[in-house]
């Protein structure tokens, strides 16, 4: 459901995921948003037509628990509950993707305000950490 935060009323219902949803994020254009789900998918939606999702992006191992767009809307990142973060090129229609694979439970992700870094929070009682990935000039993640 899409809910108006001011009134709490349902604005629209949309269907596609097969299980519980854990994450959502609005693109800076205010028209596009993404949802992450226990079914290991991230779906991209256009508010002007909620009859079907614009794209379905698959995870590898676990639920999509965190989604973020860069402030300029060029990239979107999704984080699974463990081990995988996916970075998508929005301008390519989410066709171009870079996968970041590591060992650890993911607490969340965030881009820096200038969209030049991606931060990944790792939660673990012994090895908790914050990973920072910066962009190369050719916009590849390092």
Order of alpha helices (4+ residues) and beta strands (2+ residues): beta-beta-beta-beta-beta-beta-beta-beta-beta-beta-beta-beta
